[in-house]
Amino acid sequence: MALKDNIREALKEALKRQQRVEVATLRLLLSEIKNAEIAQQKPADDNKVIDVITREVKRRRESIEAFRQGNRSDLVAQEEAELTVLMGYLPEQMSRTEIMAAARQVIDEVGAKGPSDKGKVMSQLMPHLKGKADGKEVSEIVVELLAAN
C-alpha cells in the first residue's frame, strides 16, 4: 500500500477515534500532498510524499523553537503533538553515530580536506540520507568532521 493511502486510512481511523490533533495534522498533510501533485501535474509517489512530510516536520521544528522563545508553552505542546504524528510516517531516523559513519565515508570518497569542502560532501551525502536524517543535524556533523580534518 502506498504511503499516501496509509495516511488516508490513518485519517479515517483518527476520525472514528475522534483524535482532533491527528485528524487536523493528517488533513493538512494530505492537502500539502495534493498541492505537490498539482504543482508536479502527476500523482505523488512515496518519495515525493516523504519530501512533503519532511518539509512539514521541518516547519514544526522551526515553530516549536519560535514558540519556546516566545514563552508560548501551549503552542509548543500542540506543535510537538503534530510533530509526533508526522514522524510516524517518515522512515526510521538514523542515529547520530550512523550519520557520522556515513559522513566519514563520503568525506573519504570525495577527499574533502576542510570546511571549504562542505558543499561537495553534502551534495553526495544528502541523497543517501533523504528522509532518514534531519538536514540540519547532518550539516552540523559534516562541519564538525571537516573541522577535525
N, C-alpha and C positions, 0 to 999 in steps of 0.2 A: 504494500500500500504506500502510495506517495506521501511525503511529509505534509503536503497541503491537505490531503484527505484526512490524515491523522489529526490535524489541527481542527478541521471541521467536525470530526467525531468528538473530539475533546470538548468543543464548544457545545455540542448537543448535550453531552453528559453534564457539563457545568451548568447549563440551563436547567436541567432536571434537578440538580442538587442545589440550585439557587445560590451559587457562589459568585457573588457580584464582581469581585476583583478579577477572577479568572475569566468570566464572561466578557467583561469590558476589555481586558487585555487581548483575548483571542479575537474579538471582533475587530479591534484596532489592527491587529496583526494581519488578519485576512484582508482588511481594507488596504493595508500597505502592500500586500502581495498582489492584490488586484491592480493597484496603481502601477506596480512594477510591470505587470503583464501588459497593461495599456501602453506604457512607455516603450516596451520591447516589441509590442504588436505580435506577441506569441505567448502561449501558456508558459508559466514559470516551471522550470524543472527544480529538483531538490536543491541543486547548488544555488540557484537564484533565491529560493526560499530561505536557505541558510544565510545568504548575504543580507536579506531583509531582516531576519531575526537578529543577526549580528549588529546591524545598524540600530535596531530598536534597543538592544542590550546596551550599546554604547550611549544612546540617548538617556537611558535610565540611569546609568552610572554617572553621567555628567549632571543630571538633575539632582541625584542624591547628594553629590558633592556641593552643588549650589545651595540646596536647601539646608544642608548642615551648616554652611557658612552663614546662612540667614536665620539660623536657630528655628527652623520650621520642622520640628520632630514629627508632626502629624503627616506632613507631605513626604518626609523621608520614609516613614513606615509604609505609606501607600506605594511609593516608587519601589521600595525593596520587595514588597509583595508582588508587584508586576514583574520585577526582575527575576524573581524566583520562578514564576510561571514561564517566562520566556526562556530561561536557562534550561528548562526541561525539554525543550525542542532542539537544542543545539547538540552536536556530537559531544562526547565526553571531553572535558577540557584537560589539556596537558598540564602536568605539574611543572614547577619551576625547574626542577632537575632535568626533566625531559626536554624542555625548551632550551636549556643551556647546552645539552648534548647535541641537539640538532643545530644550534647556532655555532658551536665549535666546529662541527663537521663542515658546515657551509663556509665558515671563515677559512678553514684549511683548504677547501676546494677552490675558493676564489683567490686565496693567497693574500688576504687582507692583512695590512701591516699596522694600521692605526685607525683612529676615529674618522679620518677623512674617507675611509672606505666603507662607511656605514651604509650608504646608498646601494652599493654593489651587493653587500651581504643581505640587506633587507629585501632587495628585488629577487634574490634567489631563494630566500628563506620563507617569505610570506606565502607563496603559492602552496608550499608543503604544509603550512600550519593553518591555512584558511579555515575558519570556523572552529578550530581546536584550541586556539590561544588568542588572548587579547593582544591586539597590535601594540598598544602602549607598553604592556609588560614585555613583549618581545623586543621592542625598541630599547627599553631600559637595559635588558640583559645584553643585547648586542653592544651597546655603548660601553657597558661595564667590561665585557670581554675584550673589546677592542682597546680600551684604555689600559688593560693589563698587558697587552702585547708590546 
